[in-house]
Amino acid sequence: MRSGWTGVGAMAVAIISLAMLHPWTQGAKGPSAVGPVAHAGADAHGYPKVSRAQQTQAILRRSDTAAFRVNSPASTYWAGVVEGFYGPTWSNRSTIQVFKFMTQHHLNTFVYAPKNDAYLRASWNQPYPKSALTHLAQLAIAARGLHINFVVSISPGLSIVYSNPKDRAQLLMKINQLKSIGVQSFMLSFDDIPETLDPTDQAVYGNNLGAAQSALANYVLKQETTVDPAFHMIFTPTVYWGDHANPYWDNLRQDLNPRVPVVWTGPRVLSTTITVQDVQLARQALGHPLVIWDNYPVNDYSYVMYHRPQLFMGPLVGRQAGVIHRVQGYLMNPMLQPLASEVALWTAGTFLHDPVGYKPSLSWTHAIAGIGGKSDAAFKIFCEDSSASYLDPNATNTVAPEVSAFWQTYQQHGNLKSTSLYHAFQAMSQVNTQLAQGLNPRLYQEIKPWAQQLSLEGSTGVAVIGLLEHSLEGGSISSSRVNAVAATASQVVHAPNTLGVTAAVDQWISQAQTMPAFSG
């Protein structure tokens, strides 16, 4: 599922390499094999009381998959998280941590849909090797233990011939391999793929992509529900945003089994707002129940489009309360940083639980306090200065509101070190140290590059104001001091990462450098 730019979705897998990403985003390797299972009674659900690793191996060895159903989607409303970004997949440890977080915040569904899992996308028609299947089975078992509906997305659209019996059989093979580890809920995804059919399919469907995909989805649904009535499937279309009918949606409405919910990102790929009217129009045009795939707070496009990766730490805003009761599910697409995503996910969970009473700023404050722990004050500054996004481009930060007052003080030859801006820069300069000392160490490692950047921006602001103050007092300033401050300022402006506050800081630095203190 891609964010709104032409062609970048198809390019992103190639462009976002591990070298581009920070090392803490790299997924951990799968677990090693363990010894024989030792049964020691059963739990309340009838499962053996054995370790998670032992259960994993037992599931991988069993052919009687019906006896080992990890998934049990009890709720018809799927509220949760879809790991659907381009870039390294999350480690199992991080994903399980998110599962635990979800159980505390009214979220019941996790969709495993990382674009970089080759066995779900580029090599969809190849079976998972045992080590990779073990890795995935651990997630399925952990989800079951926490009563999370674990959904796996399969994306065959890059190479499938929809009408080819062999390709259809390979798709069923992949589904059944995943069922063997307890997965019962699937997302059949056709996002970010070529829209022209293979010549073989053209002979069957013309160039009707919607008809070809619908025929395949209907076939899968019929085959799987015949042997397993508990089988669940969601459909992700190639055109997954908008609110008006189009020929592709017309074909889905006419041909796709009406029981199948369809994924939709809103009126846009990155939807600033989603209203009741938007949902009603899309529902009418598609003719299917909708599952919203909300592309907030996903940040993979900041790596590709801007080449200055950004975190989105603000609350979920811009969604009308009535939307929730008009869709069958609501999924949030998180950032490459799983634990940092929990701030936005916290607010999303609050919204989904009580859409009418949801107050974004209050939920966000609770999230910061709950996640920030001993360093909640510094974490608040960090989140505030990282909160600007397409949802709220003008989100308040610790610098922008203070700039005008600072320049008034400057013009009046006042005490610049008494200004609110100076104190804001001082607080920013200490954020990285405070977070390193008091924040969850794994969360700190995720946000460390941005925390360091924020503190550099703060310390640069302190240094620049010190230079301006000294100049106003009539003191002489050595060229070496001016050059040192200018060099640090340049480092800030050309930093490899960006924060919501960066533009305001850069603009202020540019203005400050026109003052006499920098002209010698």
C-alpha positions in Angstrom: 0.0 0.0 0.0 1.6 3.1 -1.1 1.7 6.7 -0.2 0.6 9.3 -2.8 3.2 9.6 -5.5 3.4 8.2 -9.0 5.6 5.2 -9.4 7.4 5.4 -6.0 5.4 2.4 -4.7 7.0 0.2 -7.3 10.4 1.7 -6.7 10.4 1.6 -3.0 11.6 -2.0 -2.5 14.6 -1.3 -4.6 15.3 2.1 -3.2 15.0 1.5 0.5 18.0 -0.7 1.1 19.3 -1.7 4.5 22.2 0.7 4.0 19.7 3.6 3.7 17.9 2.7 6.9 19.2 3.0 10.4 20.6 -0.2 11.8 18.0 -0.5 14.5 15.2 -1.0 11.9 16.7 -4.3 10.7 14.7 -7.4 11.5 16.2 -10.1 13.6 16.8 -13.6 12.2 14.4 -16.3 12.9 14.9 -18.6 15.9 16.9 -21.8 15.8 15.2 -25.2 16.0 14.5 -26.7 19.4 14.3 -30.3 20.6 11.3 -32.6 21.0 8.1 -31.3 22.6 7.5 -32.3 26.2 3.8 -32.3 27.0 2.8 -31.3 30.5 -1.0 -31.0 30.6 -3.2 -28.6 28.7 -4.1 -24.9 29.1 -7.7 -23.5 29.3 -7.9 -23.7 25.5 -6.8 -27.3 25.2 -3.3 -26.5 24.0 -0.3 -28.3 25.5 1.4 -26.5 28.3 4.8 -26.1 26.5 7.0 -23.3 25.6 6.3 -21.0 22.6 9.3 -22.4 20.8 8.1 -26.0 21.4 4.6 -25.2 20.3 6.1 -23.7 17.1 7.9 -26.9 16.3 4.9 -29.0 17.1 2.7 -27.0 14.7 5.3 -27.2 12.0 5.4 -31.0 12.3 1.6 -31.6 12.5 -0.5 -32.3 9.5 -3.7 -32.1 11.5 -4.0 -28.3 11.2 -7.6 -28.2 12.4 -6.4 -29.2 15.9 -4.0 -26.3 16.0 -6.0 -23.2 15.2 -3.9 -20.3 16.4 -6.3 -17.8 15.0 -9.9 -17.4 16.2 -11.3 -14.2 14.9 -14.2 -13.8 17.3 -15.0 -10.2 16.4 -16.4 -9.1 13.1 -14.8 -5.7 13.6 -11.1 -5.8 12.9 -9.4 -2.9 14.7 -5.7 -2.9 14.7 -2.4 -2.6 12.9 -1.1 -3.6 9.5 2.6 -3.9 9.1 2.4 -2.8 5.5 5.4 -0.6 4.8 8.4 -0.9 2.5 11.6 -1.5 4.3 13.0 -4.1 6.8 10.4 -6.2 8.6 10.0 -5.9 12.3 11.8 -8.4 14.5 9.6 -11.0 16.2 10.5 -9.4 19.5 9.2 -6.0 18.5 6.1 -7.4 16.9 5.2 -9.4 20.0 5.7 -6.2 22.0 3.2 -4.5 19.8 0.8 -7.4 20.3 1.0 -6.8 24.0 0.5 -3.1 23.5 -2.5 -3.7 21.4 -4.2 -5.8 24.1 -4.1 -2.8 26.4 -5.4 -0.3 23.8 -8.6 -1.8 22.3 -6.9 -3.3 19.2 -7.7 -6.9 18.3 -6.1 -7.5 14.8 -2.6 -7.5 13.4 -2.0 -7.9 9.6 1.4 -9.2 8.7 2.0 -7.5 5.3 5.6 -6.3 5.1 6.6 -5.6 1.5 10.0 -7.0 2.1 8.9 -10.5 3.0 9.7 -12.0 -0.4 7.6 -15.2 0.3 4.5 -13.0 0.5 5.2 -10.8 -2.5 8.1 -11.2 -5.0 8.3 -15.0 -4.4 4.7 -15.6 -3.4 4.6 -18.9 -5.3 7.5 -20.4 -3.4 6.9 -22.2 -0.1 8.4 -20.7 3.1 11.5 -22.5 4.1 11.3 -24.1 7.5 13.3 -21.4 9.3 11.2 -18.6 7.9 8.0 -20.5 8.6 9.1 -21.1 12.2 9.7 -17.3 12.5 6.2 -16.6 11.3 4.7 -19.4 13.4 6.1 -17.8 16.6 4.1 -14.7 15.7 0.9 -16.6 15.1 1.3 -18.5 18.4 2.0 -15.3 20.3 -1.0 -13.6 18.7 -3.2 -16.5 19.7 -2.0 -16.3 23.3 -2.9 -12.7 23.5 -6.2 -13.1 21.7 -5.0 -11.1 18.6 -6.5 -12.0 15.2 -3.3 -12.7 13.2 -3.9 -12.0 9.5 -1.3 -12.7 6.8 -1.3 -10.7 3.5 -0.3 -12.5 0.3 0.5 -10.3 -2.7 0.7 -12.3 -5.9 0.0 -9.5 -8.3 3.6 -8.8 -9.5 3.7 -12.1 -11.4 0.5 -14.2 -11.2 -1.4 -15.2 -14.3 -4.9 -15.1 -12.8 -6.4 -17.7 -15.0 -3.5 -20.2 -14.9 -4.4 -23.3 -12.9 -0.8 -23.8 -11.8 -0.6 -20.3 -10.4 -4.0 -20.8 -8.6 -2.7 -24.1 -7.2 0.5 -22.3 -6.0 -1.6 -19.7 -4.3 -3.6 -22.3 -2.5 -0.4 -24.0 -1.5 0.9 -20.9 0.1 -2.4 -20.3 1.9 -2.5 -23.9 3.2 1.2 -23.7 4.3 0.2 -20.7 6.4 -2.9 -22.5 7.7 -0.5 -25.3 8.8 0.9 -22.9 11.4 -2.6 -21.8 12.5 -3.3 -18.8 10.3 -7.0 -18.7 9.3 -7.4 -15.0 8.3 -5.9 -13.7 5.1 -5.6 -10.5 3.1 -5.3 -11.1 -0.7 -3.5 -8.0 -1.8 -3.1 -6.4 -5.3 -1.8 -3.0 -4.4 1.2 -1.4 -6.2 1.2 -3.9 -9.1 1.1 -3.6 -13.0 -2.4 -2.8 -14.2 -2.0 -4.6 -17.5 -2.8 -8.3 -17.7 -0.7 -11.1 -19.1 -1.6 -12.1 -22.7 -3.0 -15.4 -21.4 -5.3 -13.5 -19.0 -6.2 -11.0 -21.8 -7.6 -13.9 -23.8 -9.9 -14.8 -20.9 -10.7 -11.4 -19.3 -9.8 -8.9 -22.0 -7.9 -6.3 -20.1 -10.3 -6.3 -17.2 -8.1 -6.4 -14.2 -11.0 -6.2 -11.7 -12.7 -9.3 -13.3 -9.4 -11.3 -13.2 -8.7 -10.5 -9.6 -12.3 -11.1 -8.6 -12.3 -14.5 -10.3 -9.2 -15.5 -8.4 -10.4 -14.2 -5.1 -13.8 -16.0 -5.5 -12.0 -19.2 -6.4 -9.8 -19.0 -3.3 -12.7 -18.2 -1.0 -14.8 -21.1 -2.4 -11.9 -23.6 -2.2 -10.9 -22.6 1.4 -14.3 -22.2 3.0 -15.4 -25.6 1.6 -12.8 -27.3 3.8 -12.6 -24.7 6.6 -15.7 -22.6 7.3 -13.6 -20.4 9.7 -11.5 -19.2 6.8 -11.6 -15.3 6.5 -10.4 -13.2 3.6 -10.0 -9.4 3.0 -9.3 -8.1 -0.5 -6.9 -5.2 -1.2 -7.6 -3.7 -4.6 -5.2 -2.2 -7.0 -7.2 1.1 -6.9 -7.5 1.4 -3.1 -8.3 5.1 -2.6 -11.0 7.6 -3.8 -14.7 8.1 -3.4 -16.1 7.9 -6.9 -17.0 5.0 -9.1 -14.5 4.0 -11.7 -14.5 1.0 -14.2 -12.2 -1.1 -11.9 -14.4 -0.6 -8.9 -17.5 -1.3 -11.1 -16.0 -4.7 -11.9 -15.3 -5.4 -8.3 -18.8 -4.5 -7.3 -20.2 -6.8 -10.0 -17.8 -9.7 -9.8 -16.2 -10.0 -6.4 -18.1 -12.1 -3.8 -20.1 -9.5 -1.8 -19.1 -11.2 1.5 -15.5 -10.1 1.0 -14.5 -6.8 2.7 -12.4 -4.5 0.5 -9.4 -2.4 1.8 -9.6 1.4 1.3 -7.3 4.1 2.4 -9.8 6.9 2.3 -10.4 9.7 -0.3 -6.6 9.8 -0.8 -3.7 7.5 -0.3 -2.6 9.8 2.5 -6.0 11.0 3.6 -5.9 14.2 5.6 -9.5 13.6 6.6 -11.9 10.7 6.4 -15.6 11.6 6.7 -18.9 9.7 6.9 -19.7 11.0 3.4 -16.3 9.7 2.1 -17.2 6.2 3.5 -20.7 6.2 2.1 -19.5 7.2 -1.4 -16.8 4.6 -1.4 -19.1 1.9 0.0 -21.7 2.7 -2.7 -19.1 2.7 -5.5 -17.4 -0.5 -4.4 -20.5 -2.4 -3.2 -18.6 -4.2 -0.5 -17.9 -3.7 3.2 -14.9 -1.5 3.8 -11.8 -2.1 5.9 -9.9 1.2 6.3 -6.1 1.0 5.9 -5.1 4.3 7.4 -1.6 5.4 6.2 -0.8 7.1 9.4 1.8 7.1 11.0 3.7 5.2 8.3 6.9 7.0 7.4 8.6 4.8 4.7 8.0 7.5 2.0 10.0 10.0 4.0 13.1 7.9 3.2 12.3 7.7 -0.5 10.6 11.0 -1.4 12.5 13.4 0.9 15.7 11.5 1.6 15.4 12.9 5.2 13.6 10.3 7.2 11.1 11.6 9.6 9.1 10.3 12.6 5.4 11.1 13.0 4.7 11.3 16.7 1.5 13.2 16.7 -2.0 11.9 17.5 -4.6 10.6 15.0 -6.8 13.5 13.8 -9.2 14.3 11.0 -11.4 11.2 11.2 -15.1 11.7 11.9 -16.6 9.6 14.7 -19.3 8.2 12.5 -16.8 6.5 10.2 -16.1 3.7 12.7 -19.6 2.3 12.6 -19.8 2.3 8.8 -16.8 0.1 8.1 -16.0 -3.5 9.0 -12.5 -2.7 10.2 -9.9 0.0 10.8 -6.2 -0.7 10.5 -3.3 1.6 11.1 -0.1 1.4 9.0 2.7 2.1 11.4 6.3 3.4 11.0 9.4 1.4 10.4 10.0 2.0 14.1 7.5 -0.3 16.0 7.8 1.1 19.5 7.9 4.7 18.4 4.6 4.0 16.5 2.9 3.2 19.8 2.3 6.9 20.5 0.0 7.3 17.4 -1.4 3.8 17.9 -2.4 4.7 21.5 -4.5 7.6 20.2 -5.9 5.4 17.4 -7.0 2.8 19.9 -8.7 5.5 22.0 -10.5 6.8 18.9 -11.7 3.3 17.9 -12.9 2.5 21.4 -14.8 5.8 21.9 -14.9 7.8 18.6 -17.5 10.3 19.9 -15.6 11.1 23.1 -12.2 11.0 21.5 -10.0 14.0 22.3 -6.8 13.8 20.3 -4.7 16.1 22.5 -5.8 14.4 25.7 -5.2 10.9 24.4 -1.8 12.1 23.1 -0.9 13.5 26.5 -1.8 10.2 28.1 0.3 8.3 25.5 3.4 10.4 26.1 3.1 10.0 29.9 2.5 6.3 29.6 5.3 5.6 27.1 7.8 8.2 28.3 8.1 6.8 31.8 10.8 8.6 33.8 11.7 10.8 30.9 8.1 11.9 30.1 9.0 15.6 30.1 11.8 15.2 27.5 9.6 12.7 25.6 6.9 15.3 25.4 9.3 17.8 23.8 10.5 15.2 21.4 7.0 14.2 20.4 5.9 17.8 20.1 8.8 18.6 17.9 8.2 15.4 15.8 4.4 15.8 15.5 4.0 17.6 12.1 2.7 15.3 9.4 0.3 15.4 6.4 -2.5 15.1 9.0 -1.3 18.3 10.7 1.4 20.1 8.8 1.3 23.1 11.1 1.4 21.2 14.4 2.6 23.3 17.2 6.2 22.8 18.3 8.5 24.3 20.9 10.1 26.9 18.6 7.7 28.4 16.1 5.4 30.2 18.5 8.4 31.9 20.2 10.2 33.3 17.1 8.3 36.5 16.6 8.7 37.5 20.3 12.4 36.7 20.1 13.0 39.1 17.2 11.0 41.8 19.0 13.3 41.4 21.9 16.3 41.5 19.6 15.1 44.8 18.0 14.6 46.3 21.4 18.1 45.2 22.4 16.6 43.2 25.2 18.1 40.3 27.1 18.0 37.5 24.5 18.8 34.8 27.1 15.6 35.6 29.0 13.4 34.9 26.0 11.1 31.8 25.7 12.9 30.8 22.6 16.3 30.6 24.4 14.7 28.4 27.1 13.1 26.3 24.4 16.4 25.7 22.8 18.0 24.9 26.1 15.3 22.3 26.8 15.8 20.8 23.3 19.5 20.6 23.8 19.0 18.3 26.8 16.4 16.0 25.3 18.8 13.3 23.9 20.7 12.9 27.2 17.4 12.7 29.2 15.9 10.2 26.8 19.0 8.1 26.8 18.9 8.0 30.6 15.2 7.5 31.3 13.4 6.0 28.2 12.8 2.4 27.4 16.3 1.5 25.9 14.8 -0.2 22.9 12.5 2.7 22.2 15.4 5.1 22.6 17.5 3.1 20.1 14.7 3.5 17.6 14.4 7.3 17.9 18.1 8.0 18.8 19.1 9.6 15.4 16.2 12.0 15.7 16.8 12.6 19.4 20.4 13.5 18.7 19.3 15.7 15.8 16.8 17.5 18.1 19.4 18.2 20.7 21.9 19.4 18.1 19.2 21.8 16.9 18.7 23.0 20.4 22.4 23.4 21.2 22.9 25.3 17.9 20.0 27.6 18.8 21.7 28.3 22.2 25.0 29.0 20.6 23.5 31.3 17.9 21.6 33.3 20.6 24.7 33.6 22.6 26.5 35.1 19.6 23.7 37.5 18.9 23.6 38.6 22.6 27.3 39.2 22.6 27.0 41.3 19.5 24.2 43.4 20.9 26.3 44.1 24.0 29.0 45.5 21.8 31.6 42.8 22.5 34.1 41.7 19.9 33.6 38.3 18.3 36.4 36.3 16.9 36.1 35.0 13.4 36.8 31.5 14.7 33.8 31.6 17.0 31.6 32.9 14.3 32.9 30.2 11.9 32.3 27.5 14.5 28.7 28.5 15.1 28.1 28.8 11.4 29.5 25.3 10.8 27.2 23.8 13.4 24.3 25.7 11.9 25.2 24.3 8.5 25.3 20.8 10.0 21.8 21.3 11.3 20.4 22.6 8.0 21.9 19.7 6.1 21.2 16.9 8.6 20.3 13.5 7.2 17.1 13.3 9.4 14.3 15.8 9.9 11.8 16.6 12.6 8.6 18.5 12.6 10.4 21.4 14.2 13.3 21.4 11.7 11.8 23.8 9.2 11.1 26.4 11.9 14.7 26.0 13.2 16.2 26.2 9.8 14.3 29.3 8.9 15.2 31.0 12.2 18.9 30.1 11.7 18.8 31.6 8.2 17.4 34.8 9.6 19.9 34.9 12.4 22.8 34.6 10.0 21.8 37.9 8.4 22.4 39.7 11.6 25.6 41.8 12.2 27.0 39.1 14.6 27.6 36.9 11.5 28.9 39.6 9.2 32.0 40.4 11.2 
